[in-house]
Amino acid sequence: MLSGDEIYRFKPIGVIHSPFKSRGEAPYQGIFSDKISEIEVFKEYEDGLKDVESFSHLIILYLFHESKGYMLTVVTPWDSQPHGVFATRSPYRPNPIGFSIVELVERRGNILRVKKLDAVDGTPLLDIKPYIPKFDQVENAKSGWLGNI
């Protein structure tokens, strides 16, 4: 059982090369961009990409490395009212982990070319998982305070 004071250290498995050079250039969510980003998986982890090209979409987990500190309530681009950080996708989180569901355009060795990624250039890559519609798509899911966005 966790006591709440355990420290876990994550070692990046790669780096994201993005056309977005600053947070201000990046879209609020990757779904709003068709620009190509390249995910470089470090050579020591390249074998872990075996068969990844058989998936059309991937879940990318990364570190919000430019986020300094956190706030428990935040105002988002979608609403002028404050919401709890865990009811948002704000980068100002106690553990600044981000994720995107991306479209895999192409794999070139240890490089994945993708669309729909909102990370800034130089973002540390933490993990890659396949997007599997039968497991990951939820019918009749509610969007909370976002309504029908």
Secondary structure, 3 states (H helix, E strand, C coil): CCCCCCCCCCCCCEEEECCCCCCCCCCCCHHHCCCCEEEEECHHHHHHHCCHHHCCEEEEEEECCCCCCCCCEEEECCEEEEEEHHHCCCCCCCCCEEEEEEEEEEEECCEEEEECCCCCCCEEEEEEEECCHHHHCCCCCCCHHHCCC
